[in-house]
């Protein structure tokens, strides 16, 4: 619960950089898209075999079905391999919900809720990532600037 509040205390852009840092630690090539007009993907991950779009929603409320549908559409249009939707507070459930749509696109979409995100952060950035979250974000921002040059 405390770690969820750490995440929710980040502004949306810092949250994107934290998620990017986690995926970089997992071995992906990482590109954080511009703050505005990102085309429905905040972070682009790549390996020699795939391109993954990541959309980040650091919200206190559950992510609704429309956000999942938008990411699914973006994946289809741009022919990405798959997508990951990160939602700090989780996703709507039930009929015509975010989880139902993601389930229908199981091979293309992964939903990563706050608790699972924290487990991934612990695993890939260390159990004390929250103590150095600002430093992690700062270094990820600097990596991004170097990439753009």
C-alpha positions in Angstrom: 0.0 0.0 0.0 2.8 2.4 0.8 4.6 1.6 -2.4 1.4 2.2 -4.4 1.3 5.7 -2.8 4.9 6.2 -3.9 3.8 5.4 -7.5 0.7 7.5 -7.3 2.8 10.4 -6.0 4.7 10.6 -9.2 3.5 12.8 -12.0 2.6 11.0 -15.2 5.9 11.8 -17.0 8.1 10.6 -14.1 6.0 7.4 -13.9 6.7 6.8 -17.6 10.4 7.2 -17.0 10.3 4.8 -14.0 8.5 2.2 -16.1 11.1 2.7 -18.8 14.0 2.2 -16.3 12.4 -1.0 -15.2 12.2 -2.4 -18.8 15.7 -1.2 -19.5 16.9 -3.2 -16.5 15.1 -6.2 -18.0 17.3 -5.9 -21.1 15.0 -4.1 -23.6 16.0 -1.2 -25.8 13.8 1.6 -24.5 12.5 4.8 -26.1 10.2 7.2 -24.1 7.9 9.0 -26.6 7.3 12.8 -26.4 5.2 14.0 -23.6 2.4 15.0 -25.9 1.0 13.5 -29.1 2.6 10.1 -28.3 0.2 8.3 -30.5 -1.2 6.1 -27.6 2.1 4.7 -26.5 4.3 6.2 -23.8 7.3 3.9 -24.0 8.5 1.7 -26.9 10.4 -1.4 -26.1 12.4 -3.3 -28.7 14.5 -6.4 -29.0 15.9 -7.9 -32.3 12.6 -9.9 -32.5 9.8 -7.6 -31.3 8.5 -4.1 -30.8 6.3 -3.6 -27.7 4.2 -0.5 -27.0 3.7 0.4 -23.4 1.0 2.8 -22.3 1.2 4.1 -18.7 -1.8 5.1 -16.6 -0.8 6.3 -13.1 -4.3 6.8 -12.0 -6.2 6.3 -8.7 -9.1 4.8 -10.5 -9.3 1.7 -12.6 -8.3 1.9 -16.3 -11.5 1.5 -18.4 -12.0 -0.6 -21.5 -11.5 2.3 -23.9 -7.8 2.5 -23.0 -7.3 -1.2 -23.7 -9.1 -0.9 -27.0 -7.0 2.2 -28.0 -3.8 0.3 -27.3 -5.0 -2.8 -29.2 -5.9 -0.5 -32.2 -2.5 1.2 -32.1 -0.7 -2.2 -32.1 -2.7 -3.3 -35.1 -2.2 -0.1 -37.1 1.5 0.2 -36.5 2.1 -3.6 -36.6 3.8 -3.8 -33.2 4.4 -7.2 -31.8 2.4 -6.6 -28.6 1.4 -4.1 -26.0 1.5 -3.6 -22.3 -0.9 -1.4 -20.4 0.4 -0.4 -17.0 -2.4 0.8 -14.6 -1.4 1.6 -11.0 -4.9 1.1 -9.6 -5.8 -1.8 -11.8 -8.4 -2.3 -14.5 -12.1 -2.5 -14.8 -13.5 -6.1 -14.6 -16.7 -7.8 -15.7 -18.6 -7.7 -19.0 -17.2 -5.3 -21.6 -14.3 -4.4 -19.3 -10.6 -3.7 -19.7 -9.8 -7.2 -18.4 -12.3 -8.9 -20.8 -10.9 -7.0 -23.9 -7.3 -7.8 -22.9 -8.3 -11.5 -22.4 -9.7 -11.5 -26.0 -6.3 -10.3 -27.1 -4.2 -12.5 -24.8 -1.3 -12.9 -27.1 -1.1 -9.2 -27.9 -2.0 -7.4 -24.7 -0.7 -7.6 -21.2 -2.3 -5.7 -18.3 0.2 -4.8 -15.5 -1.6 -3.6 -12.4 0.1 -1.7 -9.5 0.8 -4.8 -7.3 2.4 -6.7 -10.2 4.3 -3.6 -11.2 5.7 -3.2 -7.7 6.8 -6.9 -7.8 8.6 -6.2 -11.2 10.2 -3.0 -9.9 11.4 -5.0 -6.8 12.9 -7.7 -9.0 14.5 -5.5 -11.6 15.4 -2.3 -9.8 16.0 -3.7 -6.4 13.8 -4.1 -3.3 14.6 -0.5 -2.2 13.8 1.2 -5.6 11.4 3.5 -3.8 14.2 5.0 -1.7 16.0 6.2 -4.9 13.0 6.7 -7.2 14.0 10.3 -8.0 17.6 9.2 -8.9 16.3 6.4 -11.1 14.0 8.7 -13.0 16.7 11.3 -13.3 19.1 8.8 -14.9 16.5 7.5 -17.2 15.7 11.0 -18.4 19.4 11.6 -19.0 19.6 8.3 -21.0 16.7 9.5 -23.1 18.4 12.8 -23.9 21.6 11.1 -24.9 19.6 8.8 -27.2 18.0 11.7 -28.9 21.3 13.4 -29.6 
